[in-house]
Amino acid sequence: MALPAWAGDGIDVTRPSVARVYDYYLGGVHHFDADRAMAEKAIADWPDLPLIMRSNRAFLRRAVTYLARAGIRQFLDIGSGIPTSGNVHEIAQNLARESRIVYVDTDPVAVTHSRALLAGNPATAVLAADFTRPGELLTAVRDLALLDPQKPTALLLNALLHFIPDSAQPGEAIATLRDALAPGSYLVISHATHELHPADLTNRHRDLYRSNTASRMTMRGRTQVEAFFTGFDLVKPSFDRVELSIDRAETGIDRVETGIVLSERWHPDEAASPAQAERFPIWVGVGHRP
């Protein structure tokens, strides 16, 4: 079949792509029949999925806004995916025109389309690089000479880590990236969890990704997500205490949320739904490197 210009060359359109399925959930147009079929199968089993993905995207927008207002002018977005409305550069550069952004992904559609979209924006760049090879990734970022390694940078790992298995040692990769960041930098993470919904539902969702894509989903608990922030001080949410309506005996989750919270509860704006946060099983956090 003839591929559209945004697809790039040499991609397999018969097998779903995590980035293209995510684009479908968000209401984008950069997907193929295989991606749509997988997404529709997932939605039939879990109707909230599009809302969950949009909650994740809304958290990213709020986090970037928070960091831009805090004075951050450099953003390294790893696992950036296919560009959609409200991209990091749109948010950051709207608040501070001098902001510089490097997008990183392994998906060829995401890379090709991002480069086409950003061709006229000299303060942005797009890399094809792999989070699990942080040394090579950092070298490629340095070679761009767009981000100043002596200045604070926001490292964004939004909806990435649940596609990185424990065997790939994501904690060590984060530590390598952290050590390359200047003091005053930040780490932003959002991560799917199995702790809030029935095990049969989350297991079916993981099995769907395992059998249809090249990526394997590894949902993690709140404590595991918090461990990724080793070496960072967690930014407090915009409240001191939230009572969860879930049973700690079943989930092991404390009823007092401090730094790692559900996506709808991190600095919620008027569009967020903190009272319904448990519908959206995404742990999120923002950490500051002292």
Backbone as JSON, one array per atom type, in Angstrom:
{
  "sequence": "MALPAWAGDGIDVTRPSVARVYDYYLGGVHHFDADRAMAEKAIADWPDLPLIMRSNRAFLRRAVTYLARAGIRQFLDIGSGIPTSGNVHEIAQNLARESRIVYVDTDPVAVTHSRALLAGNPATAVLAADFTRPGELLTAVRDLALLDPQKPTALLLNALLHFIPDSAQPGEAIATLRDALAPGSYLVISHATHELHPADLTNRHRDLYRSNTASRMTMRGRTQVEAFFTGFDLVKPSFDRVELSIDRAETGIDRVETGIVLSERWHPDEAASPAQAERFPIWVGVGHRP",
  "N": [[0.84, -1.19, 0.0], [0.38, 2.32, -0.59], [2.05, 4.59, 1.39], [1.22, 7.36, 3.54], [2.81, 10.62, 3.57], [3.61, 11.32, 6.14], [4.24, 8.97, 7.38], [6.74, 7.88, 6.88], [9.47, 5.73, 5.79], [9.65, 2.15, 5.39], [8.1, 1.11, 7.52], [6.09, -1.18, 9.43], [2.9, -1.61, 8.76], [1.07, -3.48, 9.37], [1.2, -4.38, 11.88], [0.25, -3.37, 15.11], [1.27, -0.25, 16.54], [2.54, 1.13, 19.53], [2.71, 3.93, 19.79], [1.03, 4.8, 17.71], [-1.43, 3.67, 18.39], [-1.89, 5.01, 20.77], [-2.15, 7.57, 19.74], [-4.55, 7.24, 18.41], [-6.32, 6.84, 20.59], [-6.24, 9.42, 21.61], [-7.6, 10.83, 19.75], [-6.32, 11.45, 17.4], [-4.98, 11.38, 13.99], [-3.06, 9.78, 12.94], [-2.66, 6.85, 12.3], [-3.15, 3.34, 11.52], [-5.09, 0.63, 10.0], [-4.57, -1.68, 11.56], [-3.78, -0.58, 14.0], [-6.08, 0.79, 14.77], [-7.88, -1.32, 15.01], [-6.83, -2.77, 17.17], [-7.0, -0.83, 19.2], [-9.79, -0.4, 19.33], [-10.63, -2.9, 20.18], [-9.5, -2.94, 22.73], [-10.86, -0.78, 23.89], [-13.48, -1.73, 23.88], [-13.34, -3.57, 25.89], [-12.5, -2.03, 28.0], [-13.93, 0.7, 28.51], [-13.21, 3.25, 29.46], [-10.69, 3.87, 28.52], [-9.91, 5.86, 26.42], [-10.44, 8.22, 27.88], [-8.69, 7.89, 30.0], [-6.2, 8.06, 28.72], [-6.33, 10.69, 27.82], [-6.4, 11.98, 30.24], [-3.82, 11.47, 31.1], [-2.39, 12.91, 29.17], [-3.28, 15.48, 29.75], [-2.2, 15.83, 32.29], [0.53, 15.99, 31.57], [0.52, 18.43, 30.18], [-0.12, 20.19, 32.29], [2.07, 19.8, 33.96], [4.24, 20.69, 32.36], [3.51, 23.36, 32.07], [3.69, 24.18, 34.76], [6.47, 23.86, 35.17], [7.56, 25.58, 33.25], [6.67, 28.01, 34.25], [8.13, 27.97, 36.54], [10.58, 28.63, 35.65], [12.02, 26.93, 34.02], [13.66, 26.31, 30.97], [14.45, 24.44, 29.2], [13.71, 21.34, 27.75], [13.64, 17.86, 27.72], [12.15, 15.44, 26.13], [11.42, 12.23, 26.33], [10.33, 9.39, 24.63], [8.31, 10.65, 23.28], [6.29, 10.34, 21.41], [3.66, 10.56, 18.86], [3.06, 13.75, 17.5], [0.55, 15.74, 18.98], [-2.22, 17.96, 19.63], [-1.35, 20.53, 21.89], [1.37, 20.07, 22.37], [4.62, 19.72, 23.93], [6.43, 21.77, 23.13], [4.66, 23.72, 22.23], [3.29, 24.5, 24.54], [5.4, 25.28, 26.31], [6.84, 27.23, 24.79], [4.88, 29.07, 24.35], [4.63, 30.2, 26.83], [7.23, 31.0, 27.35], [9.15, 32.21, 25.01], [11.8, 31.59, 24.38], [12.24, 28.97, 25.06], [13.61, 25.68, 24.71], [13.39, 22.56, 23.1], [13.86, 19.08, 22.98], [12.76, 16.32, 21.35], [12.38, 12.81, 21.72], [12.17, 9.59, 20.36], [11.47, 6.14, 19.5], [9.76, 5.23, 17.62], [9.19, 5.17, 14.18], [7.17, 6.6, 12.79], [6.45, 8.55, 14.66], [8.89, 9.96, 14.86], [9.37, 10.8, 12.17], [7.05, 12.34, 11.58], [7.15, 14.26, 13.6], [9.5, 15.63, 12.95], [8.74, 16.76, 10.51], [6.67, 18.43, 11.34], [8.03, 20.23, 12.96], [9.85, 21.52, 11.41], [10.2, 24.23, 10.82], [10.94, 25.36, 13.21], [13.48, 26.42, 14.96], [14.21, 26.11, 17.59], [13.66, 23.63, 18.45], [14.13, 20.05, 18.28], [14.32, 16.71, 16.93], [14.94, 13.4, 17.83], [15.85, 10.08, 16.91], [16.11, 7.74, 19.14], [16.96, 5.55, 21.89], [15.58, 5.01, 25.03], [16.52, 2.95, 26.68], [19.16, 2.85, 26.16], [20.84, 4.87, 27.49], [23.33, 6.2, 27.51], [24.1, 6.43, 24.78], [21.91, 7.92, 23.95], [22.24, 10.33, 25.38], [24.63, 11.21, 24.26], [23.8, 11.72, 21.64], [22.0, 13.8, 22.13], [23.73, 15.75, 23.14], [25.28, 16.17, 20.86], [23.54, 17.58, 19.26], [23.65, 20.12, 20.26], [21.71, 21.84, 21.23], [20.49, 21.92, 23.75], [21.71, 23.27, 26.74], [24.02, 21.77, 28.75], [24.79, 22.75, 31.18], [22.74, 24.1, 32.29], [19.54, 24.02, 34.0], [17.29, 21.36, 33.17], [14.21, 19.96, 32.09], [13.37, 16.67, 32.37], [11.33, 14.59, 30.7], [9.34, 11.83, 31.1], [6.88, 10.62, 30.05], [4.26, 8.44, 30.2], [5.93, 6.39, 29.38], [7.58, 4.57, 30.86], [6.07, 2.32, 31.62], [6.25, 0.74, 29.45], [8.72, -0.28, 29.53], [10.44, -3.02, 30.48], [11.34, -4.62, 33.63], [13.69, -6.04, 33.22], [15.14, -4.48, 31.51], [16.18, -2.6, 33.11], [15.11, 0.05, 34.02], [15.39, 1.86, 36.16], [18.15, 2.21, 36.42], [18.72, 3.4, 33.98], [17.37, 5.82, 34.28], [18.89, 6.87, 36.36], [21.34, 7.28, 35.1], [20.63, 9.27, 33.25], [19.76, 11.21, 35.06], [22.17, 11.89, 36.38], [23.41, 13.31, 34.41], [22.07, 15.66, 34.34], [21.86, 19.13, 35.11], [22.1, 20.72, 38.36], [18.99, 21.77, 39.81], [17.38, 20.85, 37.85], [14.51, 18.96, 36.61], [12.42, 16.03, 36.95], [9.85, 14.39, 35.29], [7.26, 12.09, 35.53], [4.81, 9.83, 34.33], [2.84, 6.98, 34.9], [1.35, 3.88, 34.21], [-0.75, 1.91, 36.33], [-1.56, -1.12, 38.12], [-3.01, -1.12, 40.4], [-5.53, -0.11, 41.0], [-7.72, -1.2, 39.72], [-9.68, -4.17, 38.86], [-7.85, -7.24, 38.82], [-8.21, -9.01, 36.66], [-9.02, -7.34, 34.59], [-6.84, -5.55, 34.19], [-4.88, -7.42, 33.61], [-5.82, -8.52, 31.19], [-5.55, -6.3, 29.58], [-2.77, -5.88, 29.56], [-2.05, -8.29, 28.33], [-3.11, -7.91, 25.8], [-1.45, -5.93, 24.68], [0.91, -7.37, 24.75], [0.48, -9.45, 22.94], [0.0, -8.18, 20.55], [1.71, -6.03, 19.92], [5.11, -4.77, 19.58], [5.92, -3.99, 22.01], [6.03, -4.5, 25.54], [3.86, -4.37, 28.25], [4.39, -3.19, 31.49], [2.91, -2.77, 34.25], [3.15, -0.82, 37.22], [3.39, -0.39, 40.81], [2.61, 2.25, 43.19], [4.75, 2.64, 45.02], [6.89, 1.58, 43.58], [6.99, 3.36, 41.43], [7.64, 5.69, 42.78], [10.23, 5.06, 43.53], [11.68, 5.53, 41.22], [12.31, 8.16, 41.38], [14.6, 8.53, 42.82], [17.15, 10.51, 44.16], [15.92, 12.85, 43.54], [13.87, 15.52, 44.77], [10.57, 15.26, 45.58], [8.0, 17.19, 44.15], [5.4, 18.77, 45.85], [1.92, 17.95, 45.57], [-0.95, 20.05, 44.87], [-2.35, 20.11, 47.24], [-2.77, 19.07, 50.65], [-3.78, 16.75, 51.77], [-5.57, 13.91, 50.77], [-8.36, 11.89, 50.85], [-8.6, 8.62, 49.95], [-10.94, 6.47, 48.32], [-10.47, 3.84, 48.23], [-9.58, 0.57, 49.4], [-7.03, 0.07, 51.63], [-6.2, -2.39, 52.53], [-6.59, -4.02, 50.37], [-5.08, -2.88, 48.32], [-2.7, -1.83, 49.34], [-2.08, 0.81, 49.28], [-1.36, 3.92, 50.68], [-3.57, 6.16, 52.43], [-2.98, 8.82, 52.51], [-1.85, 11.11, 50.27], [1.15, 12.33, 48.96], [3.62, 13.03, 47.29], [3.68, 11.34, 44.96], [0.93, 10.91, 43.01], [-2.43, 10.33, 41.79], [-3.22, 10.96, 38.35], [-5.26, 12.91, 37.91], [-5.09, 14.39, 40.17], [-2.83, 15.88, 40.42], [-1.86, 19.05, 40.82], [-4.5, 20.02, 39.93], [-6.52, 21.51, 37.38], [-9.3, 23.51, 36.17], [-10.37, 21.75, 34.35], [-9.79, 19.24, 35.24], [-10.63, 16.23, 37.13], [-10.58, 15.64, 40.12], [-12.13, 14.29, 42.06], [-12.92, 12.0, 40.79], [-10.66, 10.57, 40.38], [-9.79, 7.95, 40.71], [-10.72, 6.52, 38.58], [-8.82, 6.74, 36.69], [-6.07, 5.12, 36.25], [-3.25, 6.07, 36.79], [-0.19, 6.75, 38.04], [1.53, 9.66, 38.92], [4.22, 12.06, 39.01], [6.42, 14.77, 39.92], [9.74, 15.62, 40.14], [12.42, 17.39, 41.74], [15.78, 18.15, 41.11], [18.16, 18.7, 43.48]],
  "CA": [[0.0, 0.0, 0.0], [1.1, 3.58, -0.6], [2.0, 5.2, 2.72], [1.2, 8.81, 3.56], [4.13, 11.22, 3.75], [3.99, 11.39, 7.54], [4.54, 7.64, 7.9], [8.14, 7.49, 6.72], [9.73, 4.52, 5.0], [10.05, 0.91, 6.04], [7.36, 0.74, 8.72], [5.17, -2.3, 9.3], [1.57, -1.1, 9.1], [0.19, -4.61, 9.7], [1.32, -4.64, 13.32], [-0.02, -2.14, 15.85], [2.34, 0.5, 17.18], [2.1, 1.78, 20.76], [2.54, 5.36, 19.55], [-0.13, 5.05, 16.85], [-2.62, 3.33, 19.17], [-2.07, 6.14, 21.7], [-2.66, 8.67, 18.92], [-5.97, 6.95, 18.16], [-7.04, 7.13, 21.83], [-6.29, 10.87, 21.8], [-8.38, 11.44, 18.69], [-5.45, 11.86, 16.3], [-5.25, 10.81, 12.66], [-1.85, 9.11, 12.47], [-2.76, 5.44, 12.65], [-3.56, 2.48, 10.42], [-6.16, -0.3, 10.34], [-4.16, -2.56, 12.66], [-3.78, 0.22, 15.23], [-7.47, 1.07, 15.12], [-8.51, -2.57, 15.43], [-6.38, -3.08, 18.53], [-7.55, 0.17, 20.11], [-11.22, -0.65, 19.5], [-10.75, -4.1, 21.01], [-9.18, -2.53, 24.09], [-11.93, 0.09, 24.38], [-14.65, -2.57, 24.12], [-13.13, -4.23, 27.17], [-12.24, -1.01, 29.02], [-14.43, 1.91, 27.83], [-12.58, 4.48, 29.96], [-9.31, 4.04, 28.03], [-9.63, 7.17, 25.83], [-10.42, 9.23, 28.95], [-7.45, 7.69, 30.76], [-5.09, 8.6, 27.93], [-6.45, 12.14, 27.81], [-5.98, 12.43, 31.57], [-2.36, 11.44, 31.1], [-1.92, 14.03, 28.36], [-3.59, 16.71, 30.48], [-1.16, 15.96, 33.32], [1.75, 16.49, 30.94], [0.37, 19.87, 29.92], [-0.04, 20.93, 33.56], [3.44, 19.72, 34.46], [5.08, 21.58, 31.56], [3.13, 24.72, 32.47], [4.29, 24.4, 36.08], [7.92, 23.98, 35.04], [7.86, 26.81, 32.52], [6.46, 29.12, 35.19], [9.2, 27.89, 37.53], [11.8, 29.13, 35.04], [12.7, 25.95, 33.17], [13.63, 26.72, 29.57], [14.94, 23.32, 28.41], [12.89, 20.15, 27.96], [14.04, 16.65, 27.02], [10.94, 14.62, 26.16], [11.78, 10.9, 25.85], [9.09, 8.67, 24.41], [7.4, 11.77, 23.04], [5.14, 9.89, 20.63], [3.22, 11.3, 17.68], [2.6, 15.07, 17.94], [-0.87, 16.05, 19.07], [-2.47, 19.3, 20.14], [-0.81, 20.73, 23.23], [2.71, 19.51, 22.48], [5.48, 20.37, 24.91], [6.97, 23.03, 22.63], [3.59, 24.7, 22.15], [3.03, 25.0, 25.89], [6.58, 25.96, 26.85], [7.2, 28.42, 24.02], [3.82, 30.05, 24.55], [4.92, 30.88, 28.09], [8.57, 31.57, 27.26], [9.5, 31.98, 23.6], [13.16, 31.09, 24.25], [12.31, 27.56, 25.47], [14.16, 24.74, 23.73], [12.83, 21.23, 23.35], [14.33, 17.94, 22.19], [11.86, 15.16, 21.39], [13.08, 11.55, 21.47], [11.29, 8.42, 20.26], [11.97, 5.05, 18.65], [8.77, 4.94, 16.59], [9.53, 5.93, 12.97], [6.11, 7.55, 12.47], [6.59, 9.67, 15.59], [10.07, 10.73, 14.5], [9.18, 11.44, 10.86], [6.03, 13.38, 11.62], [7.63, 15.33, 14.47], [10.47, 16.43, 12.19], [8.01, 17.56, 9.52], [5.92, 19.45, 12.07], [8.91, 21.2, 13.62], [10.89, 21.93, 10.46], [10.42, 25.67, 10.86], [11.13, 25.79, 14.59], [14.89, 26.14, 15.25], [14.41, 25.86, 19.02], [13.26, 22.25, 18.72], [14.8, 19.01, 17.5], [13.74, 15.38, 17.11], [15.95, 12.34, 17.74], [15.5, 8.67, 16.98], [17.03, 7.2, 20.13], [16.34, 4.55, 22.76], [15.73, 5.25, 26.47], [17.26, 1.87, 27.34], [20.58, 3.08, 25.88], [20.92, 6.28, 27.89], [24.61, 6.79, 27.12], [23.99, 6.81, 23.38], [20.91, 8.98, 23.85], [22.85, 11.58, 25.86], [25.61, 11.65, 23.26], [23.05, 12.3, 20.53], [21.47, 15.09, 22.59], [24.87, 16.7, 23.19], [25.7, 16.48, 19.5], [22.62, 18.57, 18.7], [24.07, 21.42, 20.79], [20.52, 22.67, 21.43], [20.3, 22.06, 25.19], [22.93, 23.59, 27.48], [24.11, 20.83, 29.86], [25.08, 23.47, 32.42], [21.51, 24.74, 32.75], [18.49, 23.06, 34.36], [16.48, 20.77, 32.1], [13.11, 19.08, 32.5], [13.39, 15.36, 31.74], [9.95, 14.13, 30.65], [9.14, 10.4, 30.81], [5.43, 10.57, 30.14], [3.68, 7.21, 29.65], [7.01, 5.62, 28.75], [8.22, 3.53, 31.68], [5.31, 1.07, 31.68], [6.63, -0.07, 28.29], [10.1, -0.69, 29.76], [10.41, -4.1, 31.47], [12.36, -4.59, 34.68], [14.93, -6.6, 32.7], [15.87, -3.4, 30.83], [16.73, -1.77, 34.19], [14.74, 1.45, 33.84], [15.93, 2.68, 37.23], [19.54, 2.55, 36.1], [18.71, 4.35, 32.87], [17.0, 7.12, 34.84], [20.02, 7.36, 37.14], [22.32, 7.8, 34.13], [20.1, 10.53, 32.75], [19.77, 12.15, 36.19], [23.53, 12.35, 36.65], [23.8, 14.24, 33.35], [21.29, 16.87, 34.48], [22.39, 20.16, 35.99], [21.27, 20.99, 39.54], [17.84, 22.59, 39.48], [16.59, 20.18, 36.82], [13.31, 18.27, 37.07], [12.01, 14.78, 36.33], [8.39, 14.23, 35.22], [6.9, 10.72, 35.19], [3.48, 9.28, 34.48], [3.03, 5.53, 34.81], [0.15, 3.06, 34.41], [-0.69, 1.03, 37.49], [-2.54, -2.21, 38.25], [-3.47, -1.14, 41.79], [-6.84, 0.5, 41.22], [-8.78, -1.89, 38.99], [-9.62, -5.62, 39.03], [-6.68, -7.86, 38.19], [-8.52, -9.61, 35.37], [-9.07, -6.28, 33.6], [-5.48, -5.07, 33.88], [-4.15, -8.52, 32.97], [-6.25, -8.6, 29.79], [-4.98, -5.15, 28.88], [-1.35, -6.19, 29.33], [-1.96, -9.38, 27.36], [-3.42, -7.35, 24.49], [-0.22, -5.32, 24.18], [1.93, -8.41, 24.58], [0.21, -10.29, 21.78], [-0.22, -7.4, 19.33], [2.73, -5.02, 19.64], [6.49, -5.11, 19.92], [6.15, -3.5, 23.36], [5.44, -5.25, 26.64], [3.42, -3.45, 29.29], [4.72, -3.55, 32.86], [2.29, -1.85, 35.19], [3.86, -0.8, 38.49], [2.72, 0.22, 41.94], [3.02, 3.59, 43.59], [6.08, 2.59, 45.63], [7.86, 1.37, 42.51], [7.12, 4.61, 40.68], [8.37, 6.64, 43.63], [11.66, 4.7, 43.52], [12.32, 6.12, 40.04], [12.68, 9.54, 41.71], [15.78, 8.55, 43.67], [18.01, 11.64, 43.82], [15.08, 14.01, 43.3], [12.89, 15.88, 45.79], [9.25, 15.3, 44.94], [7.19, 18.4, 44.26], [4.12, 18.45, 46.47], [0.7, 18.31, 44.84], [-1.53, 21.32, 45.31], [-3.17, 19.88, 48.41], [-1.99, 18.4, 51.7], [-4.32, 15.44, 52.13], [-6.72, 13.43, 50.0], [-8.84, 10.6, 51.32], [-8.95, 7.72, 48.86], [-12.08, 5.61, 48.61], [-10.07, 2.45, 48.02], [-9.24, -0.13, 50.63], [-5.6, -0.16, 51.71], [-5.96, -3.82, 52.72], [-6.57, -4.64, 49.06], [-4.12, -2.28, 47.4], [-1.46, -1.44, 49.97], [-1.85, 2.23, 49.02], [-1.67, 4.79, 51.8], [-4.67, 7.08, 52.18], [-2.48, 10.18, 52.42], [-1.01, 11.28, 49.09], [2.09, 13.44, 49.16], [4.3, 13.42, 46.07], [3.18, 10.51, 43.86], [-0.52, 10.96, 43.1], [-3.13, 10.0, 40.56], [-3.05, 12.02, 37.36], [-6.24, 13.98, 38.05], [-4.91, 15.09, 41.45], [-1.59, 16.67, 40.45], [-2.15, 20.44, 40.46], [-5.66, 19.98, 39.02], [-7.11, 22.76, 36.91], [-10.75, 23.43, 36.08], [-10.76, 20.64, 33.49], [-9.48, 17.98, 35.91], [-11.7, 15.65, 37.94], [-9.94, 14.98, 41.27], [-13.05, 13.41, 42.78], [-13.05, 10.76, 40.04], [-9.28, 10.23, 40.0], [-9.54, 6.5, 40.72], [-11.05, 5.96, 37.26], [-7.66, 6.94, 35.83], [-5.0, 4.43, 37.0], [-1.95, 6.58, 36.38], [0.6, 7.44, 39.05], [2.36, 10.72, 38.34], [5.02, 12.83, 39.95], [7.43, 15.7, 39.42], [10.83, 15.7, 41.1], [13.42, 18.45, 41.54], [17.14, 17.74, 41.47], [18.8, 19.79, 44.23]],
  "C": [[0.87, 1.24, 0.0], [0.93, 4.25, 0.76], [1.92, 6.71, 2.62], [2.58, 9.36, 3.91], [4.57, 11.2, 5.21], [4.46, 10.05, 8.1], [6.02, 7.29, 7.82], [8.26, 6.2, 5.94], [9.99, 3.31, 5.9], [9.29, 0.55, 7.29], [6.4, -0.4, 8.4], [3.78, -1.83, 9.73], [0.61, -2.23, 9.47], [0.24, -4.95, 11.18], [1.1, -3.34, 14.08], [1.24, -1.55, 16.47], [1.79, 1.18, 18.43], [1.82, 3.26, 20.53], [1.3, 5.65, 18.73], [-1.44, 4.71, 17.55], [-2.93, 4.47, 20.14], [-2.64, 7.34, 20.95], [-4.15, 8.47, 18.64], [-6.8, 7.26, 19.4], [-7.24, 8.64, 22.01], [-7.09, 11.58, 20.73], [-7.56, 11.95, 17.53], [-5.8, 11.15, 15.0], [-4.07, 9.98, 12.14], [-1.81, 7.66, 12.95], [-3.29, 4.68, 11.44], [-4.6, 1.48, 10.91], [-5.8, -1.18, 11.54], [-4.19, -1.83, 14.0], [-5.21, 0.45, 15.71], [-8.16, -0.19, 15.63], [-8.11, -2.93, 16.86], [-6.99, -2.12, 19.54], [-9.03, -0.08, 20.37], [-11.47, -1.9, 20.34], [-10.51, -3.76, 22.47], [-10.32, -1.69, 24.69], [-13.2, -0.71, 24.68], [-14.56, -3.24, 25.48], [-13.02, -3.22, 28.31], [-12.65, 0.35, 28.44], [-13.78, 3.22, 28.27], [-11.22, 4.78, 29.33], [-9.06, 5.38, 27.35], [-9.56, 8.28, 26.87], [-9.14, 9.12, 29.77], [-6.27, 8.29, 30.02], [-5.14, 10.13, 27.9], [-6.1, 12.73, 29.17], [-4.47, 12.48, 31.67], [-1.8, 12.63, 30.33], [-2.16, 15.37, 29.06], [-2.59, 16.92, 31.61], [0.12, 16.51, 32.73], [1.66, 17.99, 30.68], [0.49, 20.68, 31.2], [1.38, 20.93, 34.09], [4.36, 20.66, 33.69], [4.77, 23.04, 31.89], [3.77, 25.09, 33.8], [5.79, 24.67, 35.96], [8.31, 25.25, 34.29], [7.7, 28.02, 33.44], [7.5, 29.13, 36.29], [10.55, 28.32, 36.95], [12.56, 28.14, 34.19], [12.53, 26.34, 31.7], [14.17, 25.63, 28.64], [14.15, 22.07, 28.77], [13.43, 19.02, 27.09], [12.91, 15.64, 27.19], [11.24, 13.27, 25.51], [10.53, 10.03, 25.79], [7.97, 9.64, 24.08], [6.18, 11.39, 22.21], [4.84, 10.76, 19.43], [2.65, 12.65, 18.13], [1.08, 15.2, 17.91], [-1.02, 17.46, 19.6], [-1.98, 19.41, 21.58], [0.53, 20.07, 23.41], [3.54, 20.32, 23.47], [5.99, 21.72, 24.4], [5.9, 24.11, 22.54], [3.33, 25.34, 23.51], [4.19, 25.84, 26.39], [6.88, 27.25, 26.12], [6.11, 29.48, 24.07], [4.05, 30.86, 25.82], [6.28, 31.56, 28.09], [9.13, 31.23, 25.88], [10.88, 31.34, 23.44], [13.31, 29.63, 24.66], [12.79, 26.68, 24.34], [13.74, 23.32, 24.1], [13.47, 20.21, 22.42], [13.36, 16.79, 22.43], [12.65, 13.91, 21.01], [12.05, 10.42, 21.39], [11.97, 7.37, 19.4], [11.0, 4.73, 17.52], [9.04, 5.79, 15.35], [8.45, 6.93, 12.56], [6.22, 8.78, 13.37], [7.75, 10.56, 15.2], [9.86, 11.5, 13.21], [8.19, 12.58, 10.93], [6.47, 14.54, 12.51], [8.62, 16.23, 13.73], [9.77, 17.3, 11.16], [7.27, 18.71, 10.2], [6.82, 20.58, 12.56], [9.98, 21.76, 12.7], [11.19, 23.42, 10.52], [10.67, 26.23, 12.24], [12.55, 25.47, 15.03], [15.17, 25.86, 16.73], [13.94, 24.47, 19.43], [14.07, 21.3, 17.85], [14.16, 17.68, 17.83], [14.83, 14.33, 16.9], [15.28, 10.97, 17.7], [16.53, 8.02, 17.91], [16.24, 6.37, 21.13], [16.64, 4.86, 24.22], [16.6, 4.19, 27.14], [18.75, 1.91, 27.01], [20.89, 4.54, 26.2], [22.24, 6.95, 27.52], [24.59, 7.28, 25.68], [23.01, 7.96, 23.19], [21.51, 10.32, 24.27], [23.88, 12.11, 24.88], [24.91, 12.32, 22.08], [22.46, 13.66, 20.89], [22.58, 16.14, 22.62], [25.29, 17.12, 21.79], [24.78, 17.51, 18.83], [23.02, 19.99, 19.09], [22.88, 22.37, 20.94], [20.26, 22.94, 22.91], [21.65, 22.31, 25.86], [23.03, 22.67, 28.69], [24.39, 21.49, 31.2], [23.85, 24.14, 33.01], [20.45, 23.7, 33.08], [17.64, 22.64, 33.17], [15.36, 19.97, 32.73], [13.2, 17.8, 31.69], [11.97, 14.79, 31.84], [9.9, 12.66, 30.23], [7.65, 10.12, 30.98], [4.9, 9.32, 29.44], [4.72, 6.38, 28.9], [7.39, 4.39, 29.57], [7.4, 2.25, 31.78], [5.49, 0.23, 30.42], [8.1, -0.5, 28.37], [10.1, -1.78, 30.83], [11.52, -3.96, 32.51], [13.71, -5.08, 34.17], [15.77, -5.56, 31.97], [16.43, -2.38, 31.82], [16.4, -0.28, 34.02], [15.28, 2.37, 34.93], [17.36, 3.11, 36.97], [19.61, 3.54, 34.95], [18.35, 5.74, 33.37], [18.18, 7.71, 35.61], [21.1, 7.94, 36.23], [21.89, 9.15, 33.59], [20.13, 11.6, 33.85], [21.16, 12.74, 36.41], [24.04, 13.31, 35.59], [23.06, 15.57, 33.44], [21.95, 17.86, 35.44], [21.52, 20.28, 37.24], [20.16, 21.97, 39.19], [16.97, 22.01, 38.4], [15.4, 19.45, 37.45], [13.13, 16.96, 36.31], [10.49, 14.69, 36.41], [8.09, 12.8, 34.76], [5.39, 10.54, 35.3], [3.57, 7.79, 34.16], [1.73, 4.79, 35.08], [0.34, 2.12, 35.59], [-1.81, -0.02, 37.45], [-3.28, -2.13, 39.57], [-4.92, -0.7, 41.99], [-8.0, -0.23, 40.57], [-8.63, -3.41, 39.17], [-8.47, -6.23, 38.24], [-7.01, -8.45, 36.83], [-8.58, -8.56, 34.26], [-7.67, -5.81, 33.21], [-4.66, -6.17, 33.22], [-4.54, -8.66, 31.5], [-5.64, -7.46, 28.97], [-3.5, -5.38, 28.58], [-1.18, -7.28, 28.28], [-2.22, -8.88, 25.94], [-2.18, -6.7, 23.88], [0.85, -6.37, 23.9], [1.73, -9.19, 23.3], [0.11, -9.51, 20.47], [0.89, -6.42, 18.97], [4.12, -5.54, 19.98], [6.83, -4.7, 21.34], [5.44, -4.38, 24.38], [5.08, -4.28, 27.74], [3.74, -4.01, 30.67], [4.11, -2.5, 33.78], [3.0, -1.95, 36.54], [3.04, -0.09, 39.56], [3.31, 1.57, 42.3], [4.43, 3.61, 44.18], [7.16, 2.41, 44.58], [8.07, 2.63, 41.69], [7.91, 5.64, 41.49], [9.87, 6.35, 43.63], [12.39, 5.28, 42.31], [12.8, 7.55, 40.31], [13.86, 9.62, 42.68], [16.72, 9.67, 43.21], [17.26, 12.9, 43.5], [14.21, 14.27, 44.53], [11.54, 16.03, 45.13], [8.56, 16.63, 45.21], [5.85, 18.0, 44.86], [2.97, 18.78, 45.53], [0.1, 19.57, 45.45], [-2.54, 21.14, 46.44], [-2.33, 19.12, 49.41], [-2.48, 17.0, 51.98], [-5.52, 15.12, 51.25], [-7.11, 12.06, 50.53], [-9.24, 9.75, 50.12], [-10.11, 6.82, 49.27], [-11.76, 4.15, 48.37], [-9.58, 1.86, 49.33], [-7.75, -0.45, 50.64], [-5.28, -1.64, 51.88], [-5.88, -4.53, 51.38], [-5.41, -4.15, 48.21], [-2.76, -2.0, 48.01], [-1.13, 0.02, 49.77], [-2.25, 3.05, 50.23], [-2.8, 5.75, 51.43], [-4.21, 8.53, 52.1], [-1.52, 10.27, 51.24], [-0.11, 12.49, 49.28], [2.72, 13.85, 47.84], [3.83, 12.66, 44.85], [1.67, 10.41, 44.01], [-1.13, 10.48, 41.79], [-3.18, 11.22, 39.65], [-4.0, 13.19, 37.55], [-6.02, 14.83, 39.3], [-3.6, 15.87, 41.52], [-1.89, 18.07, 39.91], [-3.34, 20.54, 39.51], [-6.11, 21.38, 38.63], [-8.62, 22.57, 36.79], [-11.22, 22.25, 35.25], [-10.54, 19.28, 34.16], [-10.66, 17.52, 36.77], [-11.1, 14.91, 39.14], [-10.84, 13.99, 41.99], [-13.23, 12.06, 42.1], [-11.68, 10.18, 39.68], [-9.05, 8.73, 39.92], [-9.98, 5.81, 39.43], [-9.82, 5.93, 36.36], [-6.42, 6.38, 36.51], [-3.6, 4.82, 36.54], [-1.3, 7.28, 37.57], [1.49, 8.47, 38.36], [3.16, 11.41, 39.43], [5.98, 13.75, 39.22], [8.49, 15.83, 40.5], [11.83, 16.77, 40.72], [14.79, 17.94, 41.97], [17.84, 18.88, 42.19], [20.24, 20.05, 43.75]]
}
